[in-house]
Amino acid sequence: MLFRQDRCIGAGRSVFLLVKKTLPPSAYNLTDYSAQAFEDSIWCSIPITYQKSMLFGCLYRSPSSTATNDAYLEALFNEVSEASLDFRVIVGDFNCPKIDWENMFSTSTNKFLLDCCQNNFLSQVVESPTRDDNIL
């Protein structure tokens, strides 16, 4: 099943999730206006067992993201962390290369993402570079 979010402004960018129909996934809609305003994300929920489910999201943060869009990303993480689902998986490209995930440290303008993850008890699972020296 395809879940796709095309960008309203600009051409050629979208985010999508491709999930087996047998799981069966369903679209997950954000309720917070600021979370909805983040430019590029798509979400679905997937039942894991009869009583448990997982929220799965894919997002893209442009390297030229504005402070306003970064605030929307923070609101998105806050909403996802408070969602009444049992598990959360967030994948994508955050374009924040100056975060040291091993030591949980950053002195750059990308520190907001590190702080946001720590405040919402989110953790980085990928530990080795996936593209050049970057961890996506």
N, C-alpha and C positions, 0 to 999 in steps of 0.2 A: 504494500500500500504506500502510495506516495503522499507525503506532506510537504508542501512547498510554500515559501513566502518570497514573492518577488518584491524587489525594492520599488517603491512608488516613484522616487526621484532618482534620476540617473539610469543608465542603461547597462545591461549585461551582468547584473549582480542579483543573486538570490541565494537563499539557503534552503536546504531540503533534507528530509529524512526519508529513507526507504526502509520500510519495516515489513517483514513477512505477515501476510494476512492471517496466518494460522495462530498468531500470538494472542489475540487480535488487538491491534492498537486503536486508539481513538484520539481525536484532536483534543488538545488541552489549550483552553483559552485563558490568557492572563486577565485579571480583573482590575489591577491597579493601573491607572492612566499612565503614570511614569514608566512602569514596566512595559506597557503596550507601546510606548513611544520609542523604546530602543529600536534602532533602525533595522537590524538584521537578525532575527531569531525565529525559530519554529519549534513547537513543543507537541509532544503526544504522551499519553499515558498507556502503559502496557500492564495488563494483569499478570502477576507472577504466580500467585496461588488464588484460591477462592477468596481469601480475605486480604491479600496484600497486592499492592501495585507499585509500579515504578514510573516516575516522571522522567522522560528523556527529552533533552533539548539540544539543538544545534545552533550555534551563533557565530557571527563574524563581526569583529570589531576592527574597523579600518585603522591603519597606522596614523591617519590624520583625524581621528575621532576628536570631536569637540568636548569641552568640559561638560557641556549640557548633555551630550550623548553618554558620556561616562557616568553622569549622575543617573541617567535612565538605566544604564547597565546595573548600577548599584541597587536601584529600586527593583529591577528584575530579579537579581540574586536574593534580595530580601523576600520578595513574594514567593519565589521558588523554595526558599528555605522554610517558609511558613506553610507551604502547601500540605494538605492532609493526605499525602501519599507516603508510602513506607520507605522508598528508595528514590534517589535522585542521581541522574547522570547528565553532566553537561559536557558537550564536546564542541570543538570548533577552533577558530583561530582568534586569539585575543590581541595579537600584535603588541605584546608587552615583553620584549626581549630582555630587559634589564632587571628582571626579578630573579633572585637566587632562591629557588624553591627549596633547595636542600637546607639552607640556613634560615629560610623565611625572612629575607632581607631585601630591601630595595631603597635606593636613595633617589630614584628617578621620579618623573611625573606618573609613572605606572604604579607607584606605591598604593594608589587607591584600590587597585585590584587585589593586591596582597591583603590589605586591611579588610576589604570586603569579604574575601574568602575566610579570613580568620574570624571576623565578626559573625559569620553565618555557619561556622564549623564545616566549611567545605575544604577538601584536600585535593592536592595535585597527585594524580595517580601515575601519569607518565613521567618517568624519571630520567630518560635519556633523550638527546636531541632527535627530532623527527625530520627536521629540515635544516641543513647547514648546522649552525650551533644553537638553533632555536628549539625549544620544547613547545610543541603545539598543544 
